[in-house]
Amino acid sequence: SDSPGDAGEAFAAGWRDELINQTWKTLAEVQPNYHRILLVHVEHPEMSSAEIAQGLTLECDKPMTAGNVRVTLHRAREKFSELLVEEVAHSLENPQLEDIVRELRELHLLPLCETALQRLHPRTDTGIQ
């Protein structure tokens, strides 16, 4: 049967999806190369950096190496998590850092955003070990 907890979880899952979708859109606007590489990686996690590089070299007509892909993928993940933190912050009214951390924790997004929080607010203790 549907309990109030189930409804809350369903709302949180829908809200989490909305925030993530918006973050993907923003990443595509601000860093199209990061978006492209991260999307290929997410859609094809089995592909090696060399395979991704080969595919993108053909697609973009610009040579890429496996090393380029690894570095760009790392930067793309960092940018995505920063944008996700910003997206959550925008969704809250006058958010303080602890409000953002609480919201990320409730949405099960904190592990994804922890390094971004550390970069944006170096003395942040997110409570994750």
Contacts in CASP RR format, 6 or more apart in sequence:
PFRMAT RR
TARGET T0000
AUTHOR 0000-0000-0000
METHOD contacts of the structure
MODEL  1
SDSPGDAGEAFAAGWRDELINQTWKTLAEVQPNYHRILLVHVEHPEMSSA
EIAQGLTLECDKPMTAGNVRVTLHRAREKFSELLVEEVAHSLENPQLEDI
VRELRELHLLPLCETALQRLHPRTDTGIQ
12 106 0 8 1.000
12 107 0 8 1.000
12 108 0 8 1.000
15 107 0 8 1.000
16 107 0 8 1.000
16 108 0 8 1.000
16 109 0 8 1.000
19 84 0 8 1.000
19 87 0 8 1.000
19 88 0 8 1.000
19 91 0 8 1.000
19 107 0 8 1.000
19 109 0 8 1.000
20 84 0 8 1.000
20 109 0 8 1.000
22 87 0 8 1.000
23 80 0 8 1.000
23 83 0 8 1.000
23 84 0 8 1.000
23 87 0 8 1.000
24 35 0 8 1.000
24 39 0 8 1.000
24 80 0 8 1.000
26 83 0 8 1.000
26 87 0 8 1.000
27 34 0 8 1.000
27 35 0 8 1.000
27 38 0 8 1.000
27 76 0 8 1.000
27 79 0 8 1.000
27 80 0 8 1.000
27 83 0 8 1.000
28 35 0 8 1.000
30 79 0 8 1.000
30 83 0 8 1.000
31 76 0 8 1.000
31 79 0 8 1.000
33 72 0 8 1.000
33 76 0 8 1.000
34 72 0 8 1.000
34 75 0 8 1.000
34 76 0 8 1.000
34 79 0 8 1.000
34 80 0 8 1.000
35 76 0 8 1.000
36 56 0 8 1.000
37 52 0 8 1.000
37 56 0 8 1.000
37 69 0 8 1.000
37 72 0 8 1.000
37 73 0 8 1.000
37 76 0 8 1.000
38 73 0 8 1.000
38 76 0 8 1.000
38 77 0 8 1.000
38 80 0 8 1.000
40 47 0 8 1.000
40 52 0 8 1.000
40 56 0 8 1.000
41 47 0 8 1.000
41 52 0 8 1.000
41 73 0 8 1.000
44 52 0 8 1.000
48 66 0 8 1.000
49 66 0 8 1.000
49 67 0 8 1.000
49 69 0 8 1.000
49 70 0 8 1.000
49 73 0 8 1.000
50 66 0 8 1.000
50 69 0 8 1.000
52 64 0 8 1.000
52 66 0 8 1.000
52 69 0 8 1.000
52 73 0 8 1.000
53 64 0 8 1.000
53 65 0 8 1.000
53 66 0 8 1.000
53 67 0 8 1.000
53 68 0 8 1.000
53 69 0 8 1.000
56 62 0 8 1.000
56 64 0 8 1.000
56 69 0 8 1.000
57 63 0 8 1.000
57 64 0 8 1.000
78 115 0 8 1.000
78 116 0 8 1.000
78 119 0 8 1.000
81 112 0 8 1.000
81 113 0 8 1.000
81 114 0 8 1.000
81 115 0 8 1.000
81 116 0 8 1.000
82 116 0 8 1.000
82 119 0 8 1.000
82 120 0 8 1.000
84 109 0 8 1.000
84 112 0 8 1.000
84 113 0 8 1.000
84 116 0 8 1.000
85 100 0 8 1.000
85 104 0 8 1.000
85 113 0 8 1.000
85 116 0 8 1.000
85 117 0 8 1.000
85 120 0 8 1.000
88 95 0 8 1.000
88 100 0 8 1.000
88 103 0 8 1.000
88 104 0 8 1.000
88 107 0 8 1.000
88 109 0 8 1.000
88 113 0 8 1.000
89 95 0 8 1.000
89 100 0 8 1.000
91 103 0 8 1.000
92 99 0 8 1.000
92 100 0 8 1.000
92 103 0 8 1.000
95 103 0 8 1.000
97 117 0 8 1.000
97 121 0 8 1.000
97 124 0 8 1.000
100 117 0 8 1.000
101 110 0 8 1.000
101 117 0 8 1.000
101 124 0 8 1.000
101 126 0 8 1.000
104 110 0 8 1.000
104 113 0 8 1.000
104 117 0 8 1.000
105 126 0 8 1.000
110 126 0 8 1.000
110 128 0 8 1.000
111 128 0 8 1.000
114 126 0 8 1.000
114 128 0 8 1.000
117 124 0 8 1.000
117 126 0 8 1.000
118 124 0 8 1.000
118 126 0 8 1.000
END
